[in-house]
Every structure is written in structure tokens, then in C-alpha cells.
Amino acid sequence: MRKKKILITGASGMLGANLVSQLQNLFDVYSTSSSDFKEREFDKFKVFDLNQEDYSPLFSWVDPDIIIHCAAITNGNFCQNNPYKAFLTNSFSCNKLASFSNKECHIIYISTDAVFSADIHLAKESDIPNPENIYGKSKELGEFLLQSSDKKISIIRTTIVGLNLNSKKSGFAEWIIRSQKKGVKINLFEDVLFTPISIWRLGEEIISLIQNPINTKLYHISGSEVVTKYDFGFELVKSLNGNFDLLTKGNIREFSGRAKRSTDQTLSCKNYEIERSIKLPSLAETVNDIKIKYNERHKNWK
């Protein structure tokens, strides 16, 4: 039986690179990004700029059954200062992927909690998006463009944490770990709530959706536990036997000169959990995923 052919965009990013690694033994995986990186551990990779108009070079290279669209500009300040680039990458790429792919292609779009405002706690799929910044607006428009297309689509709103394969990239967990190793004090917000899930667990859920599809077009797939950014950092440092004295509690409202970001980034995943008959991970499980992967790569914390 022929393996499904999958194209993953954003393969130099944290989620995209991990998905290629997780899926390549199960499917015929192709991947693309705007730039290559030295740590890449997979073949069937093509450098391609999704901001260009003509996607035919990409689709003459691969005619996928499924596209997992991870590519995005996620830096909130950059998006706020460069709205055209934010919408070009995060929104209009969706239109072009839908237009150039074959009529049977299934597009899985990785969206975000940022489509909601702080007015909604544990946002459900049925809640009306109301983004507070350009990043959220660009992802909401991407959702709309795909929903308006004639393609089979799945939109996944999520809040991921994890580790980058690409040394040129750095995420929230890596910032905390790096500060510990350098002995640098950092502020973590105690007034920002979120429901983090590891990139590896989200990858498992994406595999499940590909192998056992359901009809729902919009999913919230995140962690099951509401925590603050400080809670997350504290548990991560504890799991790695770090130094708690390097963690201080901060308040997002005290920081100026940054793009507005919702103080409540929580997602309700009850619909997904019921439909799939599963329990999504707790904070302890998410942190443990990071600890395991970190120790696999670096042997030990110290």
C-alpha cells in the first residue's frame, strides 16, 4: 500500500522540524522552509519562499496528499512592526497552498490561541475570535481563507513548547534553560495564563488525526492544565534540578515597548478529548517531555 505523501512547511522551525522526524517513518514526508539549517536530519527537503506568488515549483517537486502548514512568523513584535510581511506569510500562504495543491489534498493548518482576546478563559472552538495583535489577526485570516476554500481542511489551535533542532532558533523553554546554565536571573509572568502542550505530544495527535480522521474541521489541541508562565518555568527548572533563585515573578503589564499579547491564552480542549476518548497532558507530563528530549540531546542537565 502506498504511503501517504505529506508536505510539511516551516521545517526549520521548532514544530516543523520535529514533525518531519516523527512522521518520516510512517509516511512519505517532504518538507520545505525559507532557509536550510546545519542540524537538519532529514532528506526530501526544499528551500522555498512561501511569500512568492508562484507555487508551481514547489508542487512540481511534490504533489502531496496532505499539507501540514506550520510555517509562520510568530514573533509578536516583528508582526506588529511589519504587518504586510505577517499577513503575507501567515495568511496569504494559505490561499496559495489551497490554490496550487490538487483537489483531493487535505490541508492541516497550525493556528494559535492568539486568535482570542483575554476576555475569554478556556476558549472553545465555538467562541468568536477577537485577536489583540497583528500576529493573531494574521492567523485568524489564514483560518478564514482556508475555510473559504474548496479543500478538505483541519485547523489546529494550540500553544506549543519544546526544543528546537535548529540552533538559530530559540523558544520559551530554551530561554529558561539557557538562563539557568548561564546563571542569569529572568522574570516570568505570573499574570499570563496558558495551556502548553509539547511539540512531541502534538505530533502524536497529528499522526492520530491523519490515521484516524474525524469530520470536525477545527480542533483545540493543547495541554489540559491552566498554568502561569512562572508555573511552567518553575516546574521545568525543578525537573532539571536547577536554581530557583534565578527565577523571579514578573507582570506583563509592567513591560512596555512590546506588542500587546493576551494575558489569558488558555484553550479548552474538552471537545477534542471527548471525540478522541483521550486525556491531553498535564503540566507535569509536558515538562517531562522536555526533560527527556533535553537529556537525550545533551546527556544531562549540568
C-alpha positions in Angstrom: 0.0 0.0 0.0 1.4 3.4 -1.0 2.4 5.6 1.9 0.6 9.0 2.1 2.7 11.8 0.7 2.9 14.6 3.2 4.4 18.1 2.7 5.4 20.0 5.9 6.1 23.7 5.7 8.2 25.6 8.2 10.6 22.6 8.5 13.4 24.8 10.0 11.1 25.8 12.9 10.5 24.0 16.2 7.3 22.2 15.4 8.0 21.7 11.7 11.4 20.0 12.2 10.0 17.8 14.9 7.1 16.7 12.8 9.3 15.6 9.9 11.3 13.5 12.4 8.1 12.0 13.9 6.3 11.3 10.6 9.0 10.2 8.3 8.9 6.6 9.3 5.2 6.4 8.8 4.6 8.5 5.7 6.4 9.7 2.6 7.5 13.1 4.0 8.6 16.1 2.1 9.4 19.4 3.7 10.2 23.0 2.9 11.4 26.2 4.6 12.7 29.5 3.5 16.2 28.5 4.6 18.2 25.4 5.4 19.9 24.6 8.7 23.0 22.6 9.6 21.3 20.4 12.1 18.7 19.1 9.6 18.4 15.3 10.0 16.1 14.6 7.1 16.1 14.4 3.3 13.4 15.4 0.7 13.8 19.0 1.7 13.5 22.0 -0.5 14.3 25.7 0.2 11.2 27.6 -0.9 9.9 31.1 -0.1 6.2 30.9 0.6 6.0 34.7 0.1 6.4 34.4 -3.6 3.3 34.3 -5.9 4.1 31.2 -8.0 4.0 27.9 -6.0 4.3 25.7 -9.1 8.0 24.9 -8.5 7.0 23.5 -5.1 4.1 21.4 -6.4 6.1 20.2 -9.4 8.6 18.8 -6.9 5.9 17.2 -4.7 2.2 16.5 -5.2 1.1 15.9 -1.6 -1.9 14.1 -0.3 -1.6 16.2 2.9 0.0 19.5 3.7 0.8 20.3 7.3 1.2 24.1 7.3 3.5 25.1 10.2 5.3 28.0 8.5 4.6 31.3 10.3 6.1 34.4 11.6 5.4 34.1 15.3 7.4 37.0 16.8 4.7 39.3 18.0 6.9 42.5 17.9 8.0 41.7 14.3 4.4 41.1 13.2 3.3 44.4 14.8 6.0 46.4 13.1 5.8 44.5 9.8 2.1 43.8 9.2 2.4 43.3 5.5 5.0 40.5 5.9 3.0 39.0 8.7 -0.1 38.7 6.6 1.9 37.6 3.5 3.4 34.7 5.4 0.7 33.8 8.0 -2.4 34.4 5.9 -1.9 34.6 2.1 0.3 31.5 2.0 -2.9 29.5 3.0 -4.7 30.8 -0.1 -1.8 29.8 -2.4 -1.3 26.4 -0.9 -5.0 25.8 -1.4 -4.9 27.1 -5.0 -1.8 25.2 -6.2 -2.4 21.8 -4.5 -4.5 19.1 -6.1 -8.3 19.0 -5.4 -8.1 16.0 -3.1 -5.3 17.5 -0.9 -6.0 17.8 2.8 -4.5 20.9 4.4 -3.8 20.9 8.2 -3.2 24.4 9.4 -1.4 25.1 12.7 -3.1 28.1 14.3 -2.8 29.6 17.7 -4.5 30.7 20.9 -3.7 34.3 19.8 -6.9 34.5 17.7 -8.7 35.1 21.0 -8.6 38.1 23.4 -8.1 38.0 27.2 -11.9 38.3 27.7 -12.3 34.5 27.1 -11.0 32.0 29.6 -10.5 28.5 28.2 -11.7 29.5 24.7 -13.8 26.9 22.9 -13.9 26.2 19.2 -17.3 27.9 19.1 -16.1 31.1 20.7 -15.7 34.1 18.3 -12.1 35.1 17.6 -11.0 38.6 18.6 -7.3 38.9 18.2 -5.4 41.6 20.2 -2.4 41.9 17.9 -1.3 41.6 14.2 0.0 38.1 14.8 -3.4 36.9 16.0 -5.2 38.7 13.2 -2.9 37.2 10.5 -3.5 33.7 11.8 -7.3 34.3 12.0 -7.3 35.5 8.4 -5.3 32.3 7.5 -8.1 30.2 9.1 -10.8 32.2 7.2 -9.1 31.8 3.8 -8.8 28.0 4.3 -12.4 27.7 5.5 -13.4 29.6 2.4 -11.5 27.3 0.0 -12.8 24.1 -1.6 -10.2 22.0 0.1 -10.5 19.5 2.9 -9.1 21.3 5.9 -8.2 20.8 9.6 -7.4 23.8 11.7 -5.5 23.1 14.9 -5.3 25.9 17.5 -2.6 25.1 20.0 0.1 26.5 22.4 3.3 24.6 22.0 6.5 24.4 24.0 9.6 22.3 23.2 13.1 22.4 21.9 14.5 23.5 18.5 16.6 21.3 16.3 17.8 24.4 14.5 20.4 26.2 16.6 19.5 29.5 15.0 16.0 29.3 16.7 15.1 29.6 20.3 11.9 29.1 22.2 10.4 29.8 25.6 11.8 26.6 27.3 15.2 27.1 25.8 15.4 30.7 27.1 14.7 29.4 30.6 17.3 26.6 30.3 19.9 28.9 28.8 19.4 31.4 31.7 19.9 28.6 34.2 23.1 27.4 32.5 24.5 31.0 32.4 23.4 31.9 35.9 21.2 34.7 34.7 18.1 35.9 36.5 14.9 36.1 34.5 11.3 37.4 35.0 8.5 35.0 34.3 4.9 36.4 34.1 2.6 35.3 36.9 -0.3 37.2 35.3 -0.3 35.3 32.0 -2.2 32.0 31.8 -1.8 29.4 29.1 -2.3 25.6 28.5 1.0 24.4 27.0 1.5 21.1 25.2 4.8 19.7 24.0 5.6 19.6 20.3 6.1 15.8 20.6 2.7 15.2 22.0 1.1 17.5 19.5 2.9 15.5 16.8 1.3 12.3 18.2 -2.1 13.8 17.9 -1.5 15.0 14.3 -0.4 11.4 13.4 -3.7 10.2 15.1 -5.7 12.6 13.0 -4.1 11.5 9.8 -4.5 7.8 10.5 -8.0 8.0 12.1 -9.6 11.2 10.7 -12.7 12.8 12.1 -15.1 15.1 10.3 -14.6 18.1 12.6 -12.7 20.9 10.8 -11.5 22.9 13.8 -9.7 21.5 16.9 -8.2 22.9 20.1 -5.3 20.7 21.0 -3.3 21.9 23.9 -2.4 21.0 27.5 -5.2 20.1 30.0 -3.9 22.2 32.8 -4.1 26.0 33.2 -0.8 27.4 34.4 1.1 30.7 34.5 4.3 31.3 32.6 6.0 31.3 36.0 4.4 28.0 37.0 5.8 26.5 33.8 9.3 27.8 34.3 9.3 26.7 38.0 8.3 23.1 37.1 10.8 23.0 34.2 13.7 24.2 36.5 12.6 21.7 39.2 12.6 18.8 36.8 16.1 19.6 35.7 17.4 20.3 39.3 18.1 23.9 38.5 18.4 27.0 40.6 15.1 28.6 41.7 16.9 31.7 42.9 17.3 32.7 39.2 13.5 32.8 38.7 11.6 36.0 39.7 7.9 36.7 39.2 7.0 39.5 36.8 3.9 41.2 35.4 3.3 41.5 31.7 1.7 44.9 32.2 5.0 46.3 33.5 6.7 45.7 30.2 6.5 48.5 27.6 7.7 48.5 24.0 6.3 45.1 23.1 3.3 44.0 21.1 0.2 43.5 23.0 -0.4 39.9 24.0 -3.4 38.4 25.7 -3.0 37.7 29.4 -5.3 34.7 29.0 -4.0 32.3 26.3 -5.9 29.3 27.6 -7.8 26.9 25.3 -10.5 24.4 26.2 -9.8 21.0 24.5 -12.8 19.2 26.0 -14.5 18.7 22.6 -11.3 17.1 21.2 -10.8 14.9 24.3 -14.3 13.6 24.2 -14.3 13.0 20.5 -10.9 11.1 20.7 -11.6 9.5 24.1 -8.3 10.7 25.4 -6.9 12.9 28.2 -4.5 15.6 27.0 -1.3 16.1 29.0 -0.9 17.9 32.4 1.9 20.4 33.1 4.0 17.6 34.7 3.7 15.5 31.5 4.6 18.4 29.2 7.6 19.3 31.3 8.7 15.7 31.4 8.6 15.5 27.6 11.1 18.5 27.5 13.3 16.9 30.2 13.5 13.6 28.3 14.3 15.2 25.0 16.8 17.6 26.5 18.7 14.7 28.2 18.6 12.7 25.0 20.4 15.5 23.2 22.7 16.8 26.0 23.1 13.7 28.1 22.5 15.6 31.4 21.3 18.9 32.7 24.7 20.1 34.1 
